[in-house]
Amino acid sequence: MSGVVVIGGGQAGASVVIKLRKLGFEEKITLIGDEKILPYQRPPLSKGYLLGEISLERLFFRPQSYYEENNINLMLGRQVNEIDRENQTICIGNDKLEYDNLVLATGSKPILLPSAIGGNLGGVYSIRSLNDVDRMKPEFLSGKTVLVVGGGYIGLEAAAVAAKMGLKVILVEMADRILKRVAASETSNYFRDLHKARKVNLREGIGLKSLIGNNYVSGAVLTDGTEVNVDFVICGIGINPNTDLAEKSGLKVDNGIETNIFGETSESNIWAAGDCANLLFKGKRIRLESVQNAIDQAECVAENIMGGSKEYKPNPWFWSDQYSTKLQIAGLNIGYNNIITRAENDEIVSFWYFKNEELLAVDAMNDPRSYMVGKRLIEMGISPDAQAIGDKNFNLKLLLKS
């Protein structure tokens, strides 16, 4: 038997191989990663690791000894250039490797600033890999000025770290408000106030026109005509799924590698999980860019490789840490038409997303109780009375006993 080959050393790839061994899978497992380092967590890169609060070793999912003791063959710093579906092999350079089951956990890549506007200048960074953060770390010196392009969670987290470290921060967001793609205006307002209170120069409805510099960035021209001097730039304008390998091999791809309810691609013994996978959620195709999805979907794939017939039913949750504020999100707010605010004070707030009377999602800032209750209600398919939710004196836990 040729066993299982997993392409991708991120959260989904590591979760597949760990779960397979935990389930008692005894055949050969090979995990291939294009970075020359043990599989590691990515969310702390833009937060604790950048701040110097988390060491490199704490980023690793498992130490080297785990893979050795569990007979998991790590092929690190290697690039897969071809999948031969007919012969069930993959090509790594001039080498070929056979598989019985293949898992694509190829993740995603950041959208970069175009070279035509200076995106290839020195001092322009994205945040996706350990190497990205290691390269930019020396830039984080008090008094320097950083331009953050993009007002999504990655951009806001980078801005928060920079501000905490004493840098001057300019953040531009082309949309008329930060977080517009992912959150209600109430959540946008909360985080706008949070960043402005830390003296972040936050400019909404304004984008980047071009960067200034010879070999290294020294300034930027914004779309309103303003010119600003900057020491470096962080780009956080989104990600795209890594689907090149899947497309080349003829698998069905449309904004990610399409999977069925079991995690299979259009080829029955090839699976996909994590950021690269396009999955079914409430009858619609979506991609979920989250740690939770990468773990849960990957573990479901592992169970089905073992012969199960487990349907993957996402229960989405996300989080973001900015300054001392912890945002926890449960559910997906797609299609909401009503927001209920529950506030203990200016810092402890939650926003509950409803579509008519159906609870879709909850954004909870420094409010773990609202997050926990909201998450459980969404998972159970229970939609509470909106008026009760808005009453801060109402005991939310009563909703779980009904």
TISE-597817 format. One record per residue (C-alpha): residue number from 0; residue in one letter; x, y, z. Coordinates in steps of 0.25 Angstrom, whole numbers, plus 5000, padded with zeros to 4 digits. Example, Ala and Ser with C-alpha at 12.3 -4.5 7.8 and 13.67 -1.06 7.14 Angstrom:
keba gupa xx yy zz
0 A 5049 4982 5031 $
1 S 5055 4996 5029 $
//
This chain:
keba gupa xx yy zz
0 M 5000 5000 5000 $
1 S 5005 5014 4997 $
2 G 4997 5021 5008 $
3 V 4993 5035 5010 $
4 V 5001 5047 5004 $
5 V 4997 5061 5009 $
6 I 5002 5073 5002 $
7 G 5003 5085 5011 $
8 G 5009 5087 5024 $
9 G 4999 5097 5030 $
10 Q 4988 5095 5040 $
11 A 4980 5086 5031 $
12 G 4991 5077 5026 $
13 A 4996 5075 5041 $
14 S 4982 5072 5046 $
15 V 4980 5061 5035 $
16 V 4993 5054 5039 $
17 I 4991 5055 5054 $
18 K 4977 5051 5053 $
19 L 4980 5039 5044 $
20 R 4990 5033 5054 $
21 K 4981 5036 5066 $
22 L 4970 5028 5059 $
23 G 4980 5016 5058 $
24 F 4983 5018 5043 $
25 E 4995 5009 5041 $
26 E 4999 5011 5027 $
27 K 5010 5020 5022 $
28 I 5008 5035 5023 $
29 T 5016 5046 5016 $
30 L 5014 5061 5019 $
31 I 5020 5070 5009 $
32 G 5022 5085 5012 $
33 D 5029 5096 5003 $
34 E 5035 5102 5016 $
35 K 5048 5097 5022 $
36 I 5042 5097 5036 $
37 L 5033 5088 5044 $
38 P 5018 5091 5042 $
39 Y 5014 5103 5050 $
40 Q 5002 5112 5054 $
41 R 5000 5124 5046 $
42 P 4990 5133 5054 $
43 P 5000 5136 5065 $
44 L 5010 5142 5054 $
45 S 5003 5155 5053 $
46 K 5001 5156 5068 $
47 G 5009 5149 5079 $
48 Y 5021 5145 5071 $
49 L 5022 5159 5064 $
50 L 5022 5165 5078 $
51 G 5032 5155 5083 $
52 E 5023 5149 5093 $
53 I 5023 5135 5087 $
54 S 5035 5127 5083 $
55 L 5038 5119 5070 $
56 E 5036 5106 5077 $
57 R 5023 5110 5083 $
58 L 5018 5112 5068 $
59 F 5020 5097 5065 $
60 F 5008 5088 5065 $
61 R 5017 5076 5069 $
62 P 5032 5075 5072 $
63 Q 5041 5067 5062 $
64 S 5040 5055 5071 $
65 Y 5025 5054 5069 $
66 Y 5027 5051 5054 $
67 E 5038 5041 5057 $
68 E 5031 5033 5067 $
69 N 5018 5033 5059 $
70 N 5025 5029 5046 $
71 I 5021 5041 5039 $
72 N 5030 5044 5027 $
73 L 5033 5059 5026 $
74 M 5037 5065 5013 $
75 L 5040 5079 5016 $
76 G 5045 5090 5007 $
77 R 5039 5082 4995 $
78 Q 5030 5087 4984 $
79 V 5020 5077 4977 $
80 N 5020 5081 4962 $
81 E 5010 5070 4957 $
82 I 4999 5061 4961 $
83 D 4997 5049 4951 $
84 R 4983 5044 4955 $
85 E 4983 5032 4946 $
86 N 4995 5026 4952 $
87 Q 4993 5032 4966 $
88 T 5006 5038 4967 $
89 I 5012 5052 4970 $
90 C 5024 5058 4964 $
91 I 5034 5066 4973 $
92 G 5045 5071 4964 $
93 N 5050 5058 4958 $
94 D 5045 5049 4969 $
95 K 5031 5042 4968 $
96 L 5023 5038 4980 $
97 E 5011 5028 4980 $
98 Y 4998 5030 4988 $
99 D 4986 5022 4991 $
100 N 4979 5035 4996 $
101 L 4984 5049 4994 $
102 V 4980 5061 5002 $
103 L 4982 5075 4997 $
104 A 4984 5085 5008 $
105 T 4991 5095 5000 $
106 G 4985 5107 5007 $
107 S 4985 5121 5002 $
108 K 4994 5132 4997 $
109 P 4993 5147 5000 $
110 I 4989 5157 4990 $
111 L 5001 5166 4987 $
112 L 5002 5180 4983 $
113 P 5004 5181 4968 $
114 S 5019 5184 4964 $
115 A 5013 5195 4955 $
116 I 5010 5204 4967 $
117 G 5023 5200 4975 $
118 G 5019 5187 4981 $
119 N 5033 5181 4978 $
120 L 5040 5191 4986 $
121 G 5048 5187 4998 $
122 G 5041 5190 5011 $
123 V 5028 5185 5006 $
124 Y 5022 5173 5013 $
125 S 5011 5163 5014 $
126 I 5007 5155 5026 $
127 R 5005 5140 5023 $
128 S 5018 5132 5026 $
129 L 5028 5131 5037 $
130 N 5038 5137 5027 $
131 D 5029 5149 5024 $
132 V 5029 5152 5039 $
133 D 5044 5149 5041 $
134 R 5047 5159 5030 $
135 M 5039 5170 5035 $
136 K 5042 5169 5050 $
137 P 5054 5178 5050 $
138 E 5045 5189 5044 $
139 F 5037 5190 5057 $
140 L 5045 5201 5064 $
141 S 5038 5212 5072 $
142 G 5037 5225 5065 $
143 K 5036 5218 5051 $
144 T 5024 5221 5042 $
145 V 5017 5209 5036 $
146 L 5006 5209 5025 $
147 V 4996 5198 5026 $
148 V 4988 5196 5013 $
149 G 4975 5189 5016 $
150 G 4965 5190 5028 $
151 G 4962 5175 5030 $
152 Y 4966 5167 5042 $
153 I 4980 5164 5037 $
154 G 4982 5179 5035 $
155 L 4976 5183 5048 $
156 E 4984 5173 5056 $
157 A 4997 5178 5049 $
158 A 4993 5192 5052 $
159 A 4990 5189 5067 $
160 V 5004 5182 5069 $
161 A 5011 5194 5062 $
162 A 5004 5204 5071 $
163 K 5007 5196 5084 $
164 M 5021 5196 5080 $
165 G 5022 5211 5078 $
166 L 5021 5213 5063 $
167 K 5013 5223 5056 $
168 V 5002 5216 5048 $
169 I 4995 5220 5036 $
170 L 4984 5211 5031 $
171 V 4976 5212 5018 $
172 E 4964 5205 5014 $
173 M 4958 5207 5000 $
174 A 4944 5203 5005 $
175 D 4936 5214 5013 $
176 R 4938 5206 5026 $
177 I 4948 5196 5031 $
178 L 4943 5182 5032 $
179 K 4932 5185 5022 $
180 R 4934 5171 5015 $
181 V 4932 5163 5028 $
182 A 4925 5171 5039 $
183 A 4913 5180 5042 $
184 S 4916 5195 5043 $
185 E 4914 5194 5058 $
186 T 4926 5185 5059 $
187 S 4934 5194 5049 $
188 N 4930 5206 5059 $
189 Y 4935 5199 5071 $
190 F 4949 5196 5065 $
191 R 4950 5209 5058 $
192 D 4949 5216 5072 $
193 L 4958 5206 5078 $
194 H 4969 5209 5068 $
195 K 4967 5224 5068 $
196 A 4968 5224 5083 $
197 R 4982 5218 5081 $
198 K 4986 5229 5071 $
199 V 4985 5221 5058 $
200 N 4983 5230 5046 $
201 L 4971 5222 5041 $
202 R 4967 5227 5027 $
203 E 4954 5220 5021 $
204 G 4949 5222 5007 $
205 I 4964 5225 5003 $
206 G 4973 5215 4996 $
207 L 4988 5214 4991 $
208 K 4991 5220 4978 $
209 S 5006 5218 4978 $
210 L 5018 5216 4986 $
211 I 5030 5225 4985 $
212 G 5045 5220 4985 $
213 N 5056 5216 4977 $
214 N 5060 5202 4982 $
215 Y 5053 5204 4996 $
216 V 5040 5210 4999 $
217 S 5040 5224 5005 $
218 G 5026 5229 5003 $
219 A 5013 5227 4997 $
220 V 5003 5235 4989 $
221 L 4988 5232 4994 $
222 T 4976 5233 4985 $
223 D 4972 5246 4991 $
224 G 4985 5252 4986 $
225 T 4991 5252 5000 $
226 E 5006 5249 5000 $
227 V 5012 5242 5013 $
228 N 5026 5239 5017 $
229 V 5027 5224 5022 $
230 D 5038 5215 5026 $
231 F 5031 5202 5022 $
232 V 5018 5196 5017 $
233 I 5009 5185 5021 $
234 C 4999 5180 5011 $
235 G 4987 5173 5017 $
236 I 4977 5173 5005 $
237 G 4973 5158 5005 $
238 I 4977 5145 5001 $
239 N 4974 5135 4989 $
240 P 4974 5120 4990 $
241 N 4985 5112 4985 $
242 T 4979 5104 4974 $
243 D 4989 5104 4963 $
244 L 4993 5089 4965 $
245 A 4979 5085 4966 $
246 E 4975 5092 4953 $
247 K 4987 5087 4946 $
248 S 4983 5073 4950 $
249 G 4969 5075 4944 $
250 L 4961 5075 4957 $
251 K 4949 5084 4958 $
252 V 4953 5098 4963 $
253 D 4944 5110 4965 $
254 N 4949 5120 4976 $
255 G 4956 5108 4983 $
256 I 4956 5093 4981 $
257 E 4942 5088 4980 $
258 T 4939 5077 4991 $
259 N 4926 5069 4994 $
260 I 4920 5068 5007 $
261 F 4931 5057 5011 $
262 G 4943 5066 5007 $
263 E 4945 5058 4994 $
264 T 4949 5066 4981 $
265 S 4944 5063 4967 $
266 E 4954 5051 4968 $
267 S 4949 5041 4979 $
268 N 4963 5038 4985 $
269 I 4967 5052 4985 $
270 W 4962 5061 4997 $
271 A 4964 5076 5000 $
272 A 4963 5083 5014 $
273 G 4966 5097 5019 $
274 D 4967 5110 5012 $
275 C 4968 5104 4998 $
276 A 4955 5096 4999 $
277 N 4942 5101 4994 $
278 L 4931 5094 5002 $
279 L 4916 5093 5003 $
280 F 4910 5101 5015 $
281 K 4894 5102 5015 $
282 G 4893 5098 5001 $
283 K 4903 5109 4996 $
284 R 4918 5108 4992 $
285 I 4927 5116 5001 $
286 R 4942 5116 5006 $
287 L 4944 5118 5021 $
288 E 4958 5124 5024 $
289 S 4959 5120 5039 $
290 V 4967 5111 5048 $
291 Q 4954 5104 5052 $
292 N 4950 5100 5038 $
293 A 4964 5095 5035 $
294 I 4964 5086 5047 $
295 D 4950 5081 5047 $
296 Q 4950 5079 5032 $
297 A 4963 5072 5032 $
298 E 4959 5063 5043 $
299 C 4946 5059 5036 $
300 V 4955 5056 5023 $
301 A 4964 5047 5032 $
302 E 4952 5040 5037 $
303 N 4946 5037 5023 $
304 I 4960 5033 5018 $
305 M 4959 5022 5029 $
306 G 4946 5017 5023 $
307 G 4935 5026 5030 $
308 S 4924 5034 5023 $
309 K 4924 5046 5032 $
310 E 4918 5059 5026 $
311 Y 4925 5071 5029 $
312 K 4916 5081 5035 $
313 P 4923 5094 5038 $
314 N 4921 5102 5051 $
315 P 4929 5114 5048 $
316 W 4936 5122 5058 $
317 F 4947 5132 5058 $
318 W 4955 5141 5067 $
319 S 4964 5154 5066 $
320 D 4973 5160 5077 $
321 Q 4975 5175 5076 $
322 Y 4981 5182 5088 $
323 S 4974 5177 5100 $
324 T 4962 5174 5092 $
325 K 4958 5160 5089 $
326 L 4948 5158 5078 $
327 Q 4941 5145 5077 $
328 I 4931 5142 5065 $
329 A 4922 5130 5064 $
330 G 4914 5127 5051 $
331 L 4914 5134 5038 $
332 N 4906 5147 5036 $
333 I 4903 5145 5021 $
334 G 4889 5151 5018 $
335 Y 4886 5158 5032 $
336 N 4876 5169 5032 $
337 N 4876 5172 5047 $
338 I 4886 5175 5058 $
339 I 4883 5174 5072 $
340 T 4893 5181 5082 $
341 R 4896 5175 5096 $
342 A 4905 5184 5104 $
343 E 4910 5184 5118 $
344 N 4919 5196 5116 $
345 D 4927 5202 5104 $
346 E 4937 5191 5104 $
347 I 4929 5179 5107 $
348 V 4919 5178 5095 $
349 S 4913 5168 5086 $
350 F 4906 5169 5073 $
351 W 4895 5159 5069 $
352 Y 4892 5157 5054 $
353 F 4878 5152 5050 $
354 K 4872 5149 5037 $
355 N 4857 5153 5041 $
356 E 4856 5144 5053 $
357 E 4867 5134 5050 $
358 L 4880 5136 5058 $
359 L 4892 5135 5048 $
360 A 4904 5140 5056 $
361 V 4910 5148 5068 $
362 D 4922 5157 5069 $
363 A 4926 5158 5084 $
364 M 4936 5168 5088 $
365 N 4942 5164 5102 $
366 D 4929 5157 5104 $
367 P 4932 5142 5105 $
368 R 4918 5138 5111 $
369 S 4911 5144 5099 $
370 Y 4920 5137 5090 $
371 M 4919 5124 5097 $
372 V 4903 5125 5097 $
373 G 4902 5130 5083 $
374 K 4911 5119 5078 $
375 R 4903 5108 5085 $
376 L 4890 5114 5080 $
377 I 4895 5114 5066 $
378 E 4900 5100 5066 $
379 M 4886 5095 5072 $
380 G 4878 5103 5062 $
381 I 4871 5111 5073 $
382 S 4868 5126 5070 $
383 P 4865 5134 5083 $
384 D 4856 5146 5084 $
385 A 4863 5158 5079 $
386 Q 4857 5167 5090 $
387 A 4862 5158 5101 $
388 I 4876 5158 5095 $
389 G 4877 5173 5095 $
390 D 4874 5174 5110 $
391 K 4887 5173 5118 $
392 N 4880 5169 5130 $
393 F 4875 5156 5124 $
394 N 4882 5144 5127 $
395 L 4887 5138 5114 $
396 K 4890 5124 5120 $
397 L 4875 5122 5122 $
398 L 4874 5121 5107 $
399 L 4882 5108 5107 $
400 K 4872 5102 5117 $
401 S 4860 5104 5109 $
//
